[in-house]
Structure formats: structure tokens, C-alpha cells
Amino acid sequence: MSFSADIAAFANKAGESLDKTVRMVTIELGSAIIRGTPVDEGRARGNWQTTTGTAATSEIDRNGESGSLSELTQNAGGAGSVTYIANNLPYIYRLELGWSKQRAPYAMVRKNFTRIESMINSAVQKNKV
């Protein structure tokens, strides 16, 4: 192989590694938020929506976490894209602030964002070039 071919192969591998790392962190963070959402009827967990490019702006008729987790895995973008994980239920902010009788106070988003650095470090280690 020539030097330029070696550099091109390394750049390709590095790009794939970065993409995997970004997706891994996005999915880990989103999964923790979804699973950490208090459950009464499952509507709050079911309304987490994952999109790239633009955020979801409406509620959806979905209960439970399985649809939200599946959508997260399917729609999480990689390096160079912006992934939105949104919940548009009118009471989701109150749940974040500890309104739930099942798990008060809870903070499913804030709590998990405090772990973002360790999520990134772990994903980087797993996807080293």
C-alpha cells in the first residue's frame, strides 16, 4: 500500500469510529432518559421522540418505553448530525422537577446529563482507532 492509501484507510476508519461513538452516546443518554421517566400509564415514556435535523413539536399517541427506545435506536444520528430527543407532553417539565408520585423528585434529563462525560469516555474507549 502507498502512504496516501494508508492515510485514506485510517481517515475512513477514524470517521466510522467517530460516527459509532456519537451514536453510542446518543443512544445511551436517550435510553437512560426514557427508562428514567416515571411511569403511571406509560404515556410520558411513550412520548419521547427522536428526530434528526429538527425537533418533534407535537404529542404522539404512544404508551410505554419500547416504541420510544426503538425510535431512538433507529433515528439517532451520527457524527455531524444533530439528534433531538423531545417530549412534548404538557406535564413533562413538571415530571422533570419531581412532580411524580411514583418517583419524586426525579429529574430524568438533568440526572443523566450529569453522566455525559463518563458516557463519552466509555464510548471513545470502545471505539478507538
N, C-alpha and C positions, 0 to 999 in steps of 0.2 A: 504494500500500500504506500501511496505517496503521503507526504506530510499534510498536504491540503485535504486529502481524503480522510486522514486520521482526525484532523480538526473538525471536518464536517460531521463525521460519525460521532465525535464527542459532543458537539453542539446539539445534534439531534437527540442524543441520549440525555443530555442535560435538560433540554426542553421538555422531554417526556417526563423526566423526574420532577421538574417544577410543576408541571400540569397535575401529576399524580398527588404531589404534596398539597397543592391548593385544594383539589377535590377532597382529599382525605380530611383536611382540617375543616372544610365547609360541612362535610357530612357528619363528622364527629360533633362539631358545635351544634349544628341543627338538630341532630338526633338527641343530644342532651337537653336542648331547649324543649323539644316536643315531648320527650318522656318525662321531663320535669314539670310539665304543665299539670296543675291539679285537675283531677277528674271528678265530675259529678255525673253528667250524662255523656261525656266524651266529646261534646261539641267544641270545646276550647282546643283540645288536642287535634281534632279533625280539621280545624280551620287554619292551621299553619300551612301556608302556601309557598312553594319555592319557584322562583322565576329568575331568568337572567335578562339583563338589559333594562327592564322596567319592573317596578314592584306591583304586585297584585293590589287592587284598590277596593275590592268588594268581599263580602262574606260568601262562603260556599256552604252547601248542604252536605256536610260530611261529618260523621261521628267516628271517634276512635283514632288511634295513632297510626294504624297500618297504612292508610291511604296517604297520610302526610309523610311518613317515612319513605314510602315507595316513591312518591313525587320528589322528595329531597334527593334520593339516590339517582333518580332519572334526570333531574333538571340541574343539579349542581354543576356550575361551570368550572372550568379550569383556569390556568394562568391567563391573564389578560382579559378576563370577563368579570362582570360584577354579578354576583348572585344575591338575590333578595330572599329573605325568609320573613314573611309577613303574616300577621294575624289581624284581621280587621273586625273582629267581634267588638261590640261597643264596651264590653266589660273586661277586655284582656289586660288593659293597663291596671285596672283595679286588682286583678289576679296577681300581676307582677308585684304590686305593692303589698300583697299579703291579705287580700280580701277573702280568700278561700277558707271555708270552714274545715276542709279536708287537710290543708297544709298551710296554715297561716303562721308566720309570714314566710313567704317562699322565694320570690324573685328568680324565676326560671331563666330569664335572659341575663340579668346582671350577675347572678351567681356563676353562670357558665362562662361569661366573658372574662371573669377573673382568672380562668384557667387557660385562656387563649395562648399565652406564651408557652406553656408546657405542651399544649396540643401541637403547636407549630414545631417545637423542638423534637418532639416524638416523631412527627411525620417526616421531618427533614432527615432524621437518623434512619428511618425505614426506607427512604427513597434516595439515599446518597448515590452519587455517580462514581 
